[in-house]
């Protein structure tokens, strides 16, 4: 049956930033589809853990600040997931930060922070996960890109550069790892109701300008990513490599 292709029973997923927002929605969706989940975040994901354990799935909470994490620490995180949950089949690179300022005033420390979390940590965590997946005969890596993987945005030069980088890495890693049975794809959310967009939603003029351009007539919500995450994590996407799926209410079509 076609729905069986979307089942994740017996799979183990690692989701970064799973304590809230898009990461929390992704982690819960994967658990609902049958996966056990490891969460990587700076804060304890108590709410996420309660929901996932309530579904009868195993849950492993890992605390790490990606802003300061070394390559060795990221490798150790993957090793711990395998050690405690037995394997690693799915990686969702969701965690990200944003720092807003005019390009003429943008600070080096903000540039470095955004590129560290949104791009460097994503690559080296993917590398560590892929090494495990090669040995297992395959796996799924899902990167959270952005509408700003295709556009320039306003006041977010580092974020835009990083998200363009995420799109490029998705293509590059898919090219190298498809032969190992590893699917590397990405989701490009549009304007979503998350902590990162709180300043925009608090500005009446910006909120209205953005809303007026979204064909769906509303901002996105974390739960809008759930179906795509499960699809890209499951056998239903076995012939998808290097795809970037926009979940944006039609924003990029305008």
N, C-alpha and C positions, 0 to 999 in steps of 0.2 A: 504494500500500500504506500502511496506517495507520502503520507504523513510520517511514515516510519523513517524516511530519509532525514527528517528534522530532529529525531530523537538523539539525545546525548548521553544515554545511560552508560555508565562505566567510564565516562570521560572525566578528565580533570582540567579545570580552567584556572588561569591566573589573570586577575583583572587589577590593573593599577587605578588608584583613585576610586575604589569601590565603596567608600564610606558615604558618598552623597552623589547627587546629580546623575549625569550620564553613566558614570561607572557603576553606581549603585543599581540603576535600572538594568544595565547589561548583566551584572552579576546575578541578580535575581532571575532574570529571564533565562540565563544559562542553567541555573538550578532548577527552574520550572521544567526545562526540557530534559532534565535528568543528570546534569553534571554536578560533580563536587567542585567546590570553589575555594581558591586561595585569594585573599585580598591583600593588596600592597598599598598602604597609605600612611600618611603622617599621623593621623588620628585613629583611635580605635573605632572600628566600624560596627558598633554595638547593634544598631538598628538593622543593618544588612545581615549581620550574623544571626540575629533572632529570626528574621524571615527565612533565611536559607536553612537553618537548623529545623525550623518549623515545617519545612518541606521534606524533612527526612534526609537531607544531604549533609555530607561532611563539609566542614568549614575550617579554614586555617587563616588566622589573622597575622599578617606580617607588617611590622611598622618600619618605615624607612623614609627619610627625606631625600627625594630624588635630586634636590638642589645640591646636596652635599655627597651623594653616593658615588663611590668609586666603581670602576669596572669590576674589580674583585668582589665588591659587596653585591653588585647585581648578579654576578655569577653565583655567589653564595646563596642568594635568594632563590634562584632557580633550583640549585642543588637541594635546598631545604624542602621545597615543594615536592620534589621527586622523592626525597627521603621520607617525608611524613605522609604523603598522599599516594605514593607508589608510582606516579608517572606525571607527565605533563603533555596534554593534547592540544590545548587552546591557550593562546596568549592574547589578551585585549589590552593594547597600549592606549589607555584613555587619559591618564594623568597629564595635566598641563596647567601652565600659568600664563597670565597676560599682564603686561605692564604698559600703560598708556601714557604717551607724551608726544608732542610734535617732533618730527624727525630732526629739526634743527636743534632741539634741546635734549635729545635722547641720550641717556647716560650709559656708559660702558658697562657698569655693573648690572643694569637692567637688561641690556642686550645679552650679556653672558648668562644671566640667570634663565632667561626665556629659552635660549638655545640649549642650555644644559638640560633642562627638564623636558622640553618639548621635542628635542631632536637627538641629542647625544645619548641620554638615558634610554630613549626608545630604541635606538640602534643597538646598543650593547645588551640590553635586556632581550631583544629579538635574537641577537647572535647567540646568547647563552641558551635561550629556549630552543633555537633551531638545532644546536648541537645535540640536545636531548632528542628532539623530534627525528633527526636523521637516524639515530640509533633505534628508534621505535618504528621506523618505516613511514613516518609522515606526521602531519599536524596542521593546525590552523593558526595563523597570525593575523589579527585584525587591528589595524591602526586607526585611530580617530584623527582624521584629517580635518578639513574645514572648508566652508565656502571660500575662505581666504587662502585656500590652496590654489585658487583660480583667479582671485581678485586682489586688489591692493589694500582695500580697507582705508580707514582713517585713524591716524594717531597710534598705529600698532605695527611699526616697521619690523620689530624683532619677531613678533607673533606671525606676521605674514611670511617673513623669510623662513621661519621654522616650519610652518604648515605647507609652504611650497616644498620644503625639504622632505617632509613626511610623504607627500605625494610622489616625489622623485624616488625616495627610498622604497616605497611600496612597489614601484615598477622594477627597480634594480634588484631587490631581494626576490621578487617573484621570478625574475629571469634566471637567477642563480639556483633557487631552491625548488622550483617546480619539479625538477628531475628527481628530487628526493621525496616527492609526495607531500610537500609542504605548500599549502595555499597561503599566499600573502596578499591580502586585499585591504581596502580601507573604506571607511564611512566618512562622508563629508557632511556634517550637520550644518544647517543654516543657523538662523538666530534662534537660540534655545533659551528657555527660562532656567538659567543656571547662575551660580555665583559670579562667573566670569562676565556675564552680561548685566549684572545688577546695576552698574552705573548708567548703562544705556537705557534701561527700563525706568530708572529714576529721573531721567531727563525727558520731560514731556514732548519736547520738539523732536528729539532723536527717536524716541519710542514711536511716535506717530509717523515719522518719515520712513522708518524701517517697516512698520506694519503696513503702510499703504503700498509698499512694493511687494509684499508677499501674496502671491495669488491665492493661497489657502485662506487668507484673511485672519490668521492668528500666528503668534509666535509658537515655535515648537516646544514640546515638553519631553522630558527624559524618556518617558514611556514610548515615544514615537520611534525610538531606535531599537526597541526590543525585537521586533520581527526580523529586521535585517541582521542584527547581531547573531541570532540563533541560526539563521540561514547560512551566514558566512562561517559559522562554527561547526556546521553539520555536513553530512555527506551530500546534502542537496547542492552544495557549492563546489563539488570536487573538480569541476572543469573551469572554475573561475580562478584566474591568476592575474594579479596586477590590476584588478578593477577598483575603481573609486566610485562608490555609490553615494549619490547625493540624497540626503534626507533633509529637505530644506523648504518644504511647502511650495516649491516652484520658484524660489528666489533666483536661482541661476538661469532660469528660463526667460526671465524678464530682460 
